[in-house]
Amino acid sequence: MRHLIIGASGQVGGHLWRRLRHQATEEVMGTYFSHPEEGQRALDFTDGVAVRQLLERYQPDVLWMPAAMPDVDRCEKDPALSYRLNVEAPCQVGELARDIQAKVVFFSTDYVFDGTAGPYKETDDPNPLQVYGRHKVQTETFLLQHVPSTLIIRPAWVYSNDPNPRNFVFRIVEQLKSGNIVNAAVDQINTPTDSDDLVQRALTAVHRGDEGIRHIVGPKRLSRYDLTISIAREHGYAESLVKPITTTSLNLAAKRPLDGGLVTIFP
Ligand SMILES: NC(=O)c1ccc[n+]([C@@H]2O[C@H](COP(=O)([O-])OP(=O)(O)OC[C@H]3O[C@@H](n4cnc5c(N)ncnc54)[C@H](OP(=O)(O)O)[C@@H]3O)[C@@H](O)[C@H]2O)c1
């Protein structure tokens, strides 16, 4: 199978790219935007002409789209940019992929739900609390209606062992290393997702020919505070360095789903 990953320089896309590169039966091309990675090519996915040229030349069987603007607070402060990157670009890329009969895999989010009664199943109705979640729902709806065979994957709180500031485990360990107290919300509950597990299960879903929406998350449902405590413990730091706080006290630009997390109705 031939795979094109738009956003292979990101956390999720990077894991997928590295996994596929080492599989003899798969062929993969990955793109970056502002963080060049050796072996990948530059692409701005808002540039429809460049996307069309790449698709026509490479002819992928599967077009993966982890590319996004996933900074929830930035989306809230700049909804026009969020619309461009989280709605316009992925919808346009989806249509271009349809034109060459490539299967589209779009990464959405647990933030499509309001977090009043988690965990949520694929059949539950979205009710996003913030710009980011609303834009993801808009793109999901468009792709499901206009791009047949689309697979939408919703992970939640993706983590890895990557030494990269985009990975929250790395950020927490760096703070602990510097002797700083780490604030962690006790009232945000979610289902953290290991990025290796996410890409393995996403690949299985693609090879099986899955379509529609799939929740792919970890098995445990825990608070940001409990998760941060477990990261501190695992890296040999005292639990007292983690301070329990409430989400309200963080004064974040975008609202967070509190009683959140995902489950799947699929095997
Ligand atoms: N991380 C999570 O906890 C989480 C949870 C739920 C859902 N998701 C969803 O999963 C997906 C992947 O998340 P992630 O954590 O891997 O995000 P990430 O690390 O921030 O990666 C985003 C990717 O998008 C690329 N990109 C940004 N602007 C672009 C543009 N104009 N043209 C082309 N590519 C562009 C980035 O390229 P450069 O870095 O090279 O600029 C990067 O490769 C997103 O759709 C996100 O909404 C993530």
The ligand as an SDF file (V2000), in Angstrom:
LIG
                    3D

 48 52  0  0  0  0  0  0  0  0999 V2000
   -1.9770   15.4940   20.4860 N   0  0  0  0  0  0  0  0  0  0  0  0
   -3.1350   15.2200   21.0430 C   0  0  0  0  0  0  0  0  0  0  0  0
   -3.2420   15.0610   22.2780 O   0  0  0  0  0  0  0  0  0  0  0  0
   -4.3750   15.0650   20.1960 C   0  0  0  0  0  0  0  0  0  0  0  0
   -5.5810   14.6980   20.8300 C   0  0  0  0  0  0  0  0  0  0  0  0
   -6.7290   14.5690   20.0430 C   0  0  0  0  0  0  0  0  0  0  0  0
   -6.6620   14.7950   18.6730 C   0  0  0  0  0  0  0  0  0  0  0  0
   -5.4760   15.1650   18.1050 N   0  0  0  0  0  0  0  0  0  0  0  0
   -5.4620   15.4180   16.6640 C   0  0  0  0  0  0  0  0  0  0  0  0
   -4.4660   14.5870   16.0660 O   0  0  0  0  0  0  0  0  0  0  0  0
   -3.8480   15.2820   14.9690 C   0  0  0  0  0  0  0  0  0  0  0  0
   -2.3360   15.2700   15.1460 C   0  0  0  0  0  0  0  0  0  0  0  0
   -2.0010   15.9280   16.3700 O   0  0  0  0  0  0  0  0  0  0  0  0
   -0.4960   16.1300   16.7930 P   0  0  0  0  0  0  0  0  0  0  0  0
   -0.4570   16.1510   18.2670 O   0  0  0  0  0  0  0  0  0  0  0  0
    0.3770   15.1830   16.0540 O   0  0  0  0  0  0  0  0  0  0  0  0
   -0.2340   17.6200   16.2680 O   0  0  0  0  0  0  0  0  0  0  0  0
    1.1770   18.3290   16.0020 P   0  0  0  0  0  0  0  0  0  0  0  0
    2.2810   17.5750   16.6610 O   0  0  0  0  0  0  0  0  0  0  0  0
    0.9910   19.7680   16.3550 O   0  0  0  0  0  0  0  0  0  0  0  0
    1.3570   18.2010   14.4250 O   0  0  0  0  0  0  0  0  0  0  0  0
    0.6370   18.9970   13.5230 C   0  0  0  0  0  0  0  0  0  0  0  0
    1.1720   18.7440   12.1290 C   0  0  0  0  0  0  0  0  0  0  0  0
    0.4900   19.6300   11.2280 O   0  0  0  0  0  0  0  0  0  0  0  0
    1.4630   20.1950   10.3560 C   0  0  0  0  0  0  0  0  0  0  0  0
    0.9770   21.4660    9.8040 N   0  0  0  0  0  0  0  0  0  0  0  0
    0.6170   22.5790   10.4660 C   0  0  0  0  0  0  0  0  0  0  0  0
    0.2760   23.5540    9.6050 N   0  0  0  0  0  0  0  0  0  0  0  0
    0.4170   23.0250    8.3550 C   0  0  0  0  0  0  0  0  0  0  0  0
    0.2370   23.5260    7.0330 C   0  0  0  0  0  0  0  0  0  0  0  0
   -0.1790   24.7860    6.8080 N   0  0  0  0  0  0  0  0  0  0  0  0
    0.4660   22.6980    5.9950 N   0  0  0  0  0  0  0  0  0  0  0  0
    0.8790   21.4230    6.1900 C   0  0  0  0  0  0  0  0  0  0  0  0
    1.0790   20.8870    7.4130 N   0  0  0  0  0  0  0  0  0  0  0  0
    0.8560   21.6920    8.4820 C   0  0  0  0  0  0  0  0  0  0  0  0
    2.6740   20.3890   11.2460 C   0  0  0  0  0  0  0  0  0  0  0  0
    3.8370   20.5970   10.4630 O   0  0  0  0  0  0  0  0  0  0  0  0
    5.1150   21.4060   11.0690 P   0  0  0  0  0  0  0  0  0  0  0  0
    5.2550   20.9600   12.4840 O   0  0  0  0  0  0  0  0  0  0  0  0
    6.2500   20.9910   10.1940 O   0  0  0  0  0  0  0  0  0  0  0  0
    4.7870   22.8620   10.9590 O   0  0  0  0  0  0  0  0  0  0  0  0
    2.6790   19.0450   11.9720 C   0  0  0  0  0  0  0  0  0  0  0  0
    3.2820   18.0620   11.1780 O   0  0  0  0  0  0  0  0  0  0  0  0
   -4.4560   16.6810   14.9410 C   0  0  0  0  0  0  0  0  0  0  0  0
   -5.4660   16.7100   13.9760 O   0  0  0  0  0  0  0  0  0  0  0  0
   -5.0710   16.8550   16.3060 C   0  0  0  0  0  0  0  0  0  0  0  0
   -6.1900   17.6880   16.2460 O   0  0  0  0  0  0  0  0  0  0  0  0
   -4.3320   15.3010   18.8230 C   0  0  0  0  0  0  0  0  0  0  0  0
  1  2  1  0
  2  3  2  0
  2  4  1  0
  4  5  1  0
  4 48  2  0
  5  6  2  0
  6  7  1  0
  7  8  2  0
  8  9  1  0
  8 48  1  0
  9 10  1  0
  9 46  1  0
 10 11  1  0
 11 12  1  0
 11 44  1  0
 12 13  1  0
 13 14  1  0
 14 15  2  0
 14 16  1  0
 14 17  1  0
 17 18  1  0
 18 19  2  0
 18 20  1  0
 18 21  1  0
 21 22  1  0
 22 23  1  0
 23 24  1  0
 23 42  1  0
 24 25  1  0
 25 26  1  0
 25 36  1  0
 26 27  1  0
 26 35  1  0
 27 28  2  0
 28 29  1  0
 29 30  1  0
 29 35  2  0
 30 31  1  0
 30 32  2  0
 32 33  1  0
 33 34  2  0
 34 35  1  0
 36 37  1  0
 36 42  1  0
 37 38  1  0
 38 39  2  0
 38 40  1  0
 38 41  1  0
 42 43  1  0
 44 45  1  0
 44 46  1  0
 46 47  1  0
M  CHG  2   8   1  16  -1
M  END
$$$$
